Amino acid sequence: MNKRPILGITMGDPAGCGPEITVKVLQNPQIYMQCRPFIVGDAKVIEDSLCILNAKSFQINRIASVAQAKFEYGIIDVYHLDLVDMSQFIYGKVSSMCGNAAFQCVKKVIELALNKEIDGTVTNALNKEAINLAGHHYSGHTEIYAELTNTKKYTMMLAHEDLRVVHVSTHVSLRQACDLVKKERVFDVIQIANDACKKLGIENPKIGVAGLNPHSGENGMFGTEEIEEIIPAVERAQKEGINALGPIPPDTVFSKARGGWYDIVVVMYHDQGHIPLKVLGFVYVKKEKKWGAVSGVNITLGLPIIRTSVDHGTAFGHAGQGKQNEISLMNAIQYAILLAENR
C-alpha cells in the first residue's frame, strides 16, 4: 500500500468550485486504494466545503509537512496555508486575496514535487484575473509551472477518454498563434507528444499532426505554413523514428483520432484542440438546464514533475452550492496515478 503515489491536490481559487469538488472526490474510498492524496490549501475553506456538502463524518487533519499526513479514508489531510480571511471571503467573487491564495498553493505543490516529497501534482482551476490582481502576472497554470520548474520546452495536453491533443501554442492571440507555427516548435511538440504517450503505456504511438489552414493549405492555395513549417517538422520526426503523420486537415483529424487512427493529435493553437475535447467532455442537459458532465483532463508535458488538472474553470456562478460536477478532477487524479506508476 505504501507504493501508492503521493499526490498533492491544490484547492484552486477558494472562491470557485475547487474546494468542494476536491472534498467530493475524497469522499470516494477507491481513491485511497489507488493513491495517497492530500490538499494544498487553506483548511478553513476546506472545512466550509465539508459544511456545504454536509460531510459531517469527515475530519480535517491540518498538516505542515507531507510526513504528517495520515492518508486514511475519512480523514482529509490539508497542507494548511493560512491565506484566506473568512470574514472577507465571498464565493463567486474575483479578488486579489483569493488570487494570491490560488497562486501560493500552486507554488507550494511545485516545491514539494521538486523536492521529491510527492509523486505528482493535481491542480484545481484558478482565475487568471484574480492572480494578476494579486501581482502574479501569468496567463495560466502552464506558464507558472514552466517558470517555477525552469522548463523551456513544454506544452499542454488535453485528454478525454482516448482522444488526446497537444498544443503548439496556447494562451496567445490567434494572430500570434499563426506566427508561432515554426518547424522547430512543431518538431519539439511532436517529440514531447511521443514521449508522453510512452509514459502512458503506449509502446509505439501514432501521432497525427493537424494543419493550420483549411484543407491543410491545399498545396499552398490557402496558406504556406504547412509546406514551409509543418511538413519539415513531420519529416524530421519520421527520420528520428517517430511515427508522425501529417499535416492532416483539421476538420477530419479528430474524427480519425477517435476512430483509432492516432493516439494523439498535435494541434497548432489553443481552440483547435480545446473545442473538440470540450464538445465531447462537456455535456449540457437541455431539458434540465444544467451540466450533466464536465469531464476531461489537462496535463502539462515536458516538465520534470507530474502535473495534471481539471479541464474547466472556477465555476464562480455555482461555487459554494455543492452542485459542481467532480468528474474532471477524478479524471485528473487517475491520469496523475497512471503517469506516476509508469514513470
N, C-alpha and C positions, 0 to 999 in steps of 0.2 A: 504493500500500500504506500510505502514511503517513496516509491518510484513515480507516483503520480506527480505531474508537473505542478509547480507552484505558479499561480497566475495572479498578477496584480491588476485589479479592475478599477479604473478611475470612475468617480461619480459623475463626471461631466459637469456642465453648468448646473449648479444646485437649484436654480430657478426653473430648470427644464425637467424632462421625464427621466433622466439618467438614474437618480437615486431610487425611484420607485420601481423601475424595471429591473434594476440590479437586485433589489430585495425580492422581487417576484422570482427571478431566476434562482436565487439562493434558497428559495423555499422548495426547490426540486431536489430530493435526496440523491438522484442519479448523478448530479453534478459533482457531489463529493466522492462518488465512486470513481470518477474519471480524472479529477484534478484536486488541487488544494487551493481554493480561491480565497482572496481577501479583497476588501475595498480600500482604495486610497481616497480619502475624502474627509469630510467633517462629520464626526459621529453624531452631532446634534441634528444634522439634516437627515441622516440615515434613521435616527430614532423617530423623526417626524414621519418618514416614509412608513415605518412599522405601524404607526398610529393610523395613517391614511388607509393602509391595506388591512387593518385590523389583525395584524400578525402578532398577537399578544404572547404567543408561546415562544417566540424567538427572542434571544438575548443578544445584546451588543457587547463585544469584547474589544475595548479600546486598547490599541497596541501602539508602541513607539518603535518597534523593530519587528522584522519578519519572524524572528525567533520566538516572539511572544504569542504568535498566532496559534490557535488550537486546531483549526481546520476540522471542526466537528459539525455535523448537521444539527441545526437548531441553535447554533451559536454563530453569529455573523461577526467575523473579525474585521475591524476597521482601523487602518493605519491613520490615526487621528491627526489631522492638520487643522488647527483652530483658526479657521479662515472666515467663518460666516457669523455675523452678528444677527441673531434670530429676531431681535427687536426691529431691525431694519429690513428683514428679508421678506420678499413678496414673490410668490410663484408667478411665472409667466412674464416677469419684468426684466428687461435688459438693464444691467447695472455693472459698474466697474468692480464692485465688491465680488459679485458672482463671476465676472470675467477673470478676475485675479485668482479666485478660488479654483476655477477650472484649470487655469494655466499652471498653478503651483502643484496641482495633483498630477498633471502630465509630467512636469519636471521631476517630481519625486519618483514616479514609477519608472521613468527612464533611468534615473540614477540607480535605483535598486536593480534594474536589469543589467546595466553596465557593470555594476559591482558583482554580478552573478549571484545575487541573493535570491533572485526569482528566475523562472524559466521562460516567462513570456508576459507581455502586457496586452491588456484589452481596454479599449477606450470607449466611453460614452460620449455623446455629442456635446460639443461646446458651441458657443455663439461667437462668431467672428467679430461682430460689432462690440460685444462685451469685453473680449480680451484686448481689443485695440483701445477701448476706453480706459482699460486698466494699464495701458502703456506697453503692452506686449504686442508688437507690430508684426503679426504673422497672418497669412491668409488661410491657415488651417493646421490641423494636426500634422499632416505630411511634412510641412515646412519646419514645424517645431522639432519633430523627430530628426529630420535631416541635419538641422543646425546643431542640436544638442548632442548628436552622436558623431558629428563631423563627417557626415556622409555626402559624397559628391554625386555619385551615380545611384539614383533611386527612382522609383515610380510607384504609382498607385495601382493596385489590382482590386477589381470588384468581382464578386462571385455570387451566383445564385444557382444552387444545385450543380449541374455540370457545365454551366455557362460561365466562363471566366474571361475578363478583359483586363488588359494593362494599357497604360496611357503614355503617349509620347509627351504630352503636356496636359496640365490640369487647370490651375487657377490663374489663368491669364485671359485677356480678351481674345475673341475669335480672330481678329486681325493679327495679334501677336502669335496665336497658335499656328497659323499658316506659316509664319516666318520661322517658327521653331522646328518645322519638319525638315531636318537636316540628316544626311546619311549617317553621320557619326552617332547622333542621338537615337535614331531609329534602330541602328545596329545594337547599341547599348541596351535598349528596351527589349529587343528580341532575345538577347543573351540573358538578361535578367528574368524574362518570362520562362525561358528554357530551364534555368536553374530552379525557379520557383516550382515548376511542375514536377521536377525530380524530387524536390523536398516534400512534395505532396504524395510521393509514391508512384508517379507516372514515369516509367522507365525510359521510354522513347517519345517524348512529347511531340505532338503535331501542332505547329504554330501557324495560324492564319494571320496574315498581315493585311489590314484594311488599307484601301486607297484613301486619299484625301478628297479628291474631286469626284463629281458624279461620274459613274461608269469607270472609275479609276483613271479619269482623264481622257479616255477614248483615244489612246495613242497621241496625246498632245493636243487634241481638239479643244478640251475643256480645262487645260492646265498642264504644266510640265513637271510638277513636283514628283509624280510617280516615276517619270523617266530619269530625272536628274538626281533624286534623293532616295526614293523608296526602293526602287529596283536594285541599285548598287548595294544598299544595306542588306537586302534579302540575299543577293548573290554572295556577299561576303560571309553571311551567316551559314549559307549552304556549304561554302568551301571549308568552314570550320566544323563541319559535321552536324550542324543544327538542322532539323527537319522543318524549315520555314518555307512557306508558300505565299506568293502574292506579288504585287498588290491585288487584292480581291475587292470587287465593287462593294462599297459599304452597305448597299441596300440588300445584299444577299449573304454577306459573310456571317451574320449572326444566325440566320436560319440554318446555314450549313454547319455551324458550330453546334447548334442544338441537335442536329442530326448525327453528330459524331464525327464530322469531317476533321474538326480541330479540337484540341484540348484547351486551347487558349487563343484569344484574338488580341493582336496588337492594334490599338486604335490611335488615331492621330491627335485627338483633342478631347476635352472633358465630356461634352454632351454626346459625342459619337459613341462613347462607351457607357455613359450613365443612363441614357434613355432606354436602350433595350433591356438593361438589367432591371431598371425600376418598373418598366412595363410588366415584366414577369413577376417581380418580387412584391410590388406594392399593389394590393388588391382592394379597391373601394367597393363596398356593397351598396349599390344604388338604393335598393328598397329600404335598407336600414339606416342609410345616410351616415355610414361610419366605415372606418378602415377595418376590413376583415383580416388582413395580413400585411405586415410590413417586414419582409424578410430580405436576406442578403447580407453580405459582409464586405468590409473594406479592409484591405491589407496593404501595408507599406512594404514594398520589396526593395532589397539592396542594403538594408540596414544590418548592423552587427547584432541586433536584438530582434525578437519577435514582436510585431505589433499588428493586432487585428482590431477592428472597430465595427460598431453598428453602421449600417448604411442608411441612416436617416438623421434628421435634425433634432433639435431640442424639444419640439412639440410644445412650445410655450402655451398654445391655446388649450391644451389638455393637461398641463402639468399640475401636480398636486391633487388630482382627482382619482388616481388609481386605475385609470381606464386604458392606459397606453399598452400596446402590444409588445411583449418582450422577445418575440421570435428572432429578431435580428441580433440581439445581444446573445441569445443562445447559439445562433449560428457562429458568431464571432468567437465565442468561447470554444466551440467544437473545432474550429479551424486552428485556434491557438494550441489546443491539445494535440492536434494532428501534426502541426509544424514542430512542436516540441518533441514529440515522440520520434519523428523522422530526422531530427537534427543530426 
